[in-house]
Amino acid sequence: MPKYDAIIIGAGILGLATAYHIKREKPNQKVLVIDKKPAAGQGNTAKSGGMFRSFFYSKTNFKLANSSIEFYKRLEESGVDLGMRWTGYLWLFQEDQYKRLEADLKEMERRGGEFKLIDRREIEEKLNINTKAGESEEAEIMNLKNIDVGLLVPKAGKIDVEKLVAYYEREFLRMGGEVIYGTEVDEIIVEPEIKLELPGEPYFWQEAKVSGVRMGSKIIRGKKIIVATGVWADQLLDGIGVDSYQKPKKRQIFVVKAEEEKLKRLLYAEGFNREGCIPFTILPYPRIYVKPSIEEEAFWIGYADDFNRPFQLEEEPQPEENYYRYGIYPVLSAYMPQFKDANPINAWAGQYAINTFDGQPVIFGERNLIVVGAASGSGIMKADAIGRIASALYFGREKAELYGGEEFKVEHLGIKNRYVEREEFVI
Ligand SMILES: Cc1cc2nc3c(=O)[nH]c(=O)nc-3n(C[C@H](O)[C@H](O)[C@H](O)COP(=O)(O)OP(=O)(O)OC[C@H]3O[C@@H](n4cnc5c(N)ncnc54)[C@H](O)[C@@H]3O)c2cc1C
């Protein structure tokens, strides 16, 4: 008899949210979570910017993010501190960029998506940034644009990822879930339903199933094995001929302290939100983002480069000094001269697990195996919904109930009958 009903490999945010929802639905399930890192949430979850927004054109994106954010919000309201800060998102646009989005924005507004437009004068007054960067000397070389309009989305902000991880882990353990940390799964075990003791079985004519995991010389058996190993998924799945539909790509974050008065004024810009700080701000082009961190009196700065950035798995990706110095800095300081001469005091790198086809998570199962992943850079803001959908698949249900009551067809995030709406609000 297998020792566990479910063995979940990966204690990142997706593995933990899945583990939590399985136990929440049926506390008598014996569930084990295994991770090679010494504690929960130490993979790419720990590298995250922790930003969230409930503002997408794609109904798939919207449902996954909005229901998760509502769940986190409800937890906070009931006294669980998740460090949520409703900073809002502020996209800055040149007029022609905005015009291209106008029709989609109208549709999003019709569906209840809340936003406010801010004109150039107000942006200048409140942020004191260079709205004429597109006319500067460097503009032509760096493709900079002017800033004519800002799009402020209030239902957005940041969450303390460590606290979110701790919540799912704590509740999972409280319900009797088990964990093994600091131990790597080397292999997923595949065995025939009926053992004939043939050398090298199972053969293709035998009914075969995934039956456990091997860690060194130790084998643990489970009725279902859930792979939630993010960018490392292929290391386990390639060996059994299953595709993970996700590819790793490096992403970097640089932290600049608001030491000088001009940076402090930018950080504590008034009039955008109740937090009394600059929103999470995205420059017109290149789309560098600037995240406020009041707790550290600092900014987190990043850019998601695509072409010419290899898909390459790295165990410990490192931030690149030159990426900031020659990539981010000249653009950032052209738009926000407050950053002139300011250097990062800290930086790190992680990896997105990208679904290169449609950018949406992938949740599918075959032969007692479930794969949950490809969160593509938005796994924190969608984790709760992904956990619920994975749990529904585990229990063999067709539909998952997302927080708030909306139903989601499980197969829509699968492979065979996948149905996801593409994102039109691509910015
Ligand atoms: C720089 C950066 C910024 C980001 N910013 C945001 C953001 O602002 N908002 C947002 O929503 N998302 C953001 N993301 C994305 C988000 O962090 C991910 O989508 C999410 O953390 C993925 O979670 P996961 O559980 O799939 O993967 P992971 O957190 O990587 O978890 C996988 C786990 O599996 C374990 N593992 C792997 N192989 C094995 C094995 N063989 N045996 C045992 N354990 C194993 C790993 O140790 C790891 O803990 C960002 C990501 C990066 C890199």
The ligand as an SDF file (V2000), in Angstrom:
LIG
                    3D

 53 58  0  0  0  0  0  0  0  0999 V2000
   12.6310   38.0410  -10.3690 C   0  0  0  0  0  0  0  0  0  0  0  0
   11.2180   37.5320  -10.3040 C   0  0  0  0  0  0  0  0  0  0  0  0
   10.1790   38.4150  -10.0400 C   0  0  0  0  0  0  0  0  0  0  0  0
    8.8570   37.9510   -9.9790 C   0  0  0  0  0  0  0  0  0  0  0  0
    7.8630   38.8350   -9.6820 N   0  0  0  0  0  0  0  0  0  0  0  0
    6.5750   38.3900   -9.5510 C   0  0  0  0  0  0  0  0  0  0  0  0
    5.5320   39.2850   -9.1700 C   0  0  0  0  0  0  0  0  0  0  0  0
    5.7660   40.4710   -8.9420 O   0  0  0  0  0  0  0  0  0  0  0  0
    4.2750   38.7870   -9.0420 N   0  0  0  0  0  0  0  0  0  0  0  0
    3.9730   37.4660   -9.2810 C   0  0  0  0  0  0  0  0  0  0  0  0
    2.8070   37.0740   -9.1620 O   0  0  0  0  0  0  0  0  0  0  0  0
    4.9570   36.5960   -9.6530 N   0  0  0  0  0  0  0  0  0  0  0  0
    6.2360   37.0270   -9.7850 C   0  0  0  0  0  0  0  0  0  0  0  0
    7.2360   36.1620  -10.1370 N   0  0  0  0  0  0  0  0  0  0  0  0
    6.8710   34.7810  -10.4930 C   0  0  0  0  0  0  0  0  0  0  0  0
    6.6750   33.9130   -9.2790 C   0  0  0  0  0  0  0  0  0  0  0  0
    7.7340   34.0800   -8.3790 O   0  0  0  0  0  0  0  0  0  0  0  0
    6.5790   32.4590   -9.7490 C   0  0  0  0  0  0  0  0  0  0  0  0
    5.5620   32.3460  -10.7370 O   0  0  0  0  0  0  0  0  0  0  0  0
    6.2580   31.4990   -8.6230 C   0  0  0  0  0  0  0  0  0  0  0  0
    7.0630   31.7190   -7.5070 O   0  0  0  0  0  0  0  0  0  0  0  0
    6.4270   30.0740   -9.1250 C   0  0  0  0  0  0  0  0  0  0  0  0
    6.1890   29.2020   -8.0460 O   0  0  0  0  0  0  0  0  0  0  0  0
    6.4740   27.6600   -8.1820 P   0  0  0  0  0  0  0  0  0  0  0  0
    5.9810   27.0420   -6.9360 O   0  0  0  0  0  0  0  0  0  0  0  0
    5.9480   27.1610   -9.4870 O   0  0  0  0  0  0  0  0  0  0  0  0
    8.0690   27.5650   -8.3370 O   0  0  0  0  0  0  0  0  0  0  0  0
    9.2500   27.6290   -7.2490 P   0  0  0  0  0  0  0  0  0  0  0  0
    9.0030   28.6540   -6.2150 O   0  0  0  0  0  0  0  0  0  0  0  0
   10.5330   27.7350   -7.9960 O   0  0  0  0  0  0  0  0  0  0  0  0
    9.1260   26.2320   -6.5240 O   0  0  0  0  0  0  0  0  0  0  0  0
    9.6200   25.0330   -7.0580 C   0  0  0  0  0  0  0  0  0  0  0  0
   10.2320   24.2620   -5.9000 C   0  0  0  0  0  0  0  0  0  0  0  0
   10.5740   22.9570   -6.3220 O   0  0  0  0  0  0  0  0  0  0  0  0
   11.7460   22.5740   -5.6560 C   0  0  0  0  0  0  0  0  0  0  0  0
   12.3610   21.4990   -6.4330 N   0  0  0  0  0  0  0  0  0  0  0  0
   12.7280   21.5410   -7.7300 C   0  0  0  0  0  0  0  0  0  0  0  0
   13.1940   20.3510   -8.1260 N   0  0  0  0  0  0  0  0  0  0  0  0
   13.1230   19.5380   -7.0460 C   0  0  0  0  0  0  0  0  0  0  0  0
   13.4510   18.1790   -6.8330 C   0  0  0  0  0  0  0  0  0  0  0  0
   13.9470   17.3930   -7.8050 N   0  0  0  0  0  0  0  0  0  0  0  0
   13.2680   17.6580   -5.5910 N   0  0  0  0  0  0  0  0  0  0  0  0
   12.7710   18.4340   -4.5910 C   0  0  0  0  0  0  0  0  0  0  0  0
   12.4360   19.7170   -4.7560 N   0  0  0  0  0  0  0  0  0  0  0  0
   12.6020   20.2520   -5.9640 C   0  0  0  0  0  0  0  0  0  0  0  0
   12.5660   23.8450   -5.6230 C   0  0  0  0  0  0  0  0  0  0  0  0
   13.5420   23.7990   -4.6000 O   0  0  0  0  0  0  0  0  0  0  0  0
   11.5100   24.9110   -5.3900 C   0  0  0  0  0  0  0  0  0  0  0  0
   11.3590   25.2380   -4.0290 O   0  0  0  0  0  0  0  0  0  0  0  0
    8.5750   36.5780  -10.1930 C   0  0  0  0  0  0  0  0  0  0  0  0
    9.6200   35.6760  -10.4470 C   0  0  0  0  0  0  0  0  0  0  0  0
   10.9410   36.1460  -10.5090 C   0  0  0  0  0  0  0  0  0  0  0  0
   12.0350   35.1600  -10.7840 C   0  0  0  0  0  0  0  0  0  0  0  0
  1  2  1  0
  2  3  1  0
  2 52  2  0
  3  4  2  0
  4  5  1  0
  4 50  1  0
  5  6  2  0
  6  7  1  0
  6 13  1  0
  7  8  2  0
  7  9  1  0
  9 10  1  0
 10 11  2  0
 10 12  1  0
 12 13  2  0
 13 14  1  0
 14 15  1  0
 14 50  1  0
 15 16  1  0
 16 17  1  0
 16 18  1  0
 18 19  1  0
 18 20  1  0
 20 21  1  0
 20 22  1  0
 22 23  1  0
 23 24  1  0
 24 25  2  0
 24 26  1  0
 24 27  1  0
 27 28  1  0
 28 29  2  0
 28 30  1  0
 28 31  1  0
 31 32  1  0
 32 33  1  0
 33 34  1  0
 33 48  1  0
 34 35  1  0
 35 36  1  0
 35 46  1  0
 36 37  1  0
 36 45  1  0
 37 38  2  0
 38 39  1  0
 39 40  1  0
 39 45  2  0
 40 41  1  0
 40 42  2  0
 42 43  1  0
 43 44  2  0
 44 45  1  0
 46 47  1  0
 46 48  1  0
 48 49  1  0
 50 51  2  0
 51 52  1  0
 52 53  1  0
M  END
$$$$
